[in-house]
Amino acid sequence: MKGSVVFMIVGFIVIISVGWIQQTYLQKSSKKLLESVNALEILANHDKISEVDGKIVELTREWEKMSKIWKILVYHDEIQPIEETLVEVCADLGKKLEDSQISSKFELLKMYIKNVSENNQFILENIL
């Protein structure tokens, strides 16, 4: 009896710890990704095309690394819109479309990224 209580307590602690680690990683990585998207948006708005290309490559590499881990931690339905919008933003920047079209896609991309960290918080509402 005493062994099963200890096992349950240890199991509960492990579950809470893993949830906290997952939440911390998602928050830090989404913050880092948002910073890169914001920097890219600022460069695009100031017509610094030569710097935009380098930032796109950097953002794409960063996303490739993060997405591998995110695919383990979150539903694929939350990741797919980020990937699609990121591809659209990069393609639109390559075409040098009007700022209004690109700006709305940047906002959409930021919203998707924020939703991942918010929707996967380790709180009772999200668990149930």
C-alpha positions as a printed Julia matrix, in Angstrom:
128×3 Matrix{Float64}:
  0.0    0.0     0.0
  2.76   2.41    0.96
  4.66   1.61   -2.26
  1.66   2.44   -4.46
  1.17   5.8    -2.73
  4.83   6.66   -3.29
  4.51   5.52   -6.93
  1.46   7.76   -7.42
  3.21  10.75   -5.87
  6.32  10.24   -8.0
  4.14   9.8   -11.11
  2.24  13.0   -10.33
  5.5   14.91   -9.84
  6.85  13.57  -13.15
  3.68  14.59  -15.01
  3.75  18.09  -13.54
  7.48  18.45  -14.29
  7.13  17.33  -17.91
  4.18  19.69  -18.39
  6.15  22.59  -16.95
  9.19  21.83  -19.14
  6.97  21.59  -22.23
  5.25  24.87  -21.44
  8.54  26.63  -20.77
 10.04  25.4   -24.04
  6.99  26.43  -26.08
  6.94  29.89  -24.52
 10.66  30.51  -25.04
 10.74  29.15  -28.57
  7.59  31.0   -29.64
  9.0   34.22  -28.16
 12.22  33.71  -30.11
 10.27  32.98  -33.3
  8.09  36.06  -32.79
 11.18  38.21  -32.36
 12.53  36.94  -35.68
  9.2   37.57  -37.41
  9.03  41.08  -35.95
 12.6   41.81  -37.09
 11.76  40.55  -40.58
  8.64  42.69  -40.68
 10.59  45.79  -39.66
 13.19  45.15  -42.35
 10.48  44.6   -44.96
  8.66  47.79  -43.96
 11.88  49.79  -44.31
 12.64  48.28  -47.75
 15.94  46.75  -46.67
 15.73  44.01  -49.27
 19.32  42.8   -48.95
 18.86  42.23  -45.22
 15.4   40.68  -45.72
 16.82  37.8   -47.74
 19.3   36.91  -45.0
 16.62  37.17  -42.31
 14.31  34.89  -44.31
 17.01  32.23  -44.45
 17.68  32.63  -40.73
 13.96  32.45  -39.87
 13.45  29.39  -42.05
 16.35  27.54  -40.4
 15.1   28.52  -36.97
 11.61  27.28  -37.81
 12.92  23.97  -39.19
 14.7   23.27  -35.9
 11.74  24.3   -33.74
  9.11  22.56  -35.81
 10.71  19.16  -35.25
 10.25  19.5   -31.5
  6.9   21.29  -31.78
  5.54  18.38  -33.82
  6.18  16.16  -30.81
  4.67  18.56  -28.29
  1.59  20.0   -30.03
 -1.1   18.99  -32.47
 -0.11  19.09  -36.13
 -3.24  21.17  -36.82
 -1.61  24.04  -34.93
  1.7   23.78  -36.77
  0.4   23.53  -40.33
 -1.03  27.09  -40.48
  2.3   28.45  -39.24
  4.19  26.61  -41.96
  1.75  27.66  -44.68
  1.73  31.31  -43.63
  5.51  31.38  -43.28
  5.86  30.07  -46.84
  3.37  32.7   -48.08
  5.19  35.52  -46.26
  8.56  34.46  -47.67
  7.12  34.12  -51.17
  5.41  37.51  -50.94
  8.61  39.16  -49.73
 10.39  37.62  -52.72
  7.75  39.1   -55.03
  7.9   42.45  -53.19
  4.13  42.81  -52.91
  2.43  45.83  -51.39
  3.01  46.44  -47.69
 -0.69  46.06  -46.86
 -0.81  42.49  -48.2
  2.38  41.44  -46.46
  1.47  43.2   -43.22
 -1.75  41.22  -42.82
  0.13  37.95  -43.36
  2.72  38.95  -40.76
 -0.08  39.57  -38.26
 -1.65  36.21  -39.1
  1.69  34.45  -38.65
  2.23  36.13  -35.28
 -1.27  35.13  -34.17
 -0.66  31.46  -35.06
  2.63  31.43  -33.17
  1.09  33.06  -30.08
 -1.79  30.58  -30.17
  0.58  27.62  -29.9
  2.11  28.81  -26.65
 -1.23  29.97  -25.24
 -3.23  26.88  -26.21
 -0.67  24.48  -24.77
 -0.27  26.0   -21.35
 -0.26  23.49  -18.55
 -3.44  24.69  -16.83
 -6.53  22.8   -15.77
 -8.69  24.44  -18.46
 -6.44  23.13  -21.25
 -6.09  19.67  -19.69
 -9.82  19.08  -19.44
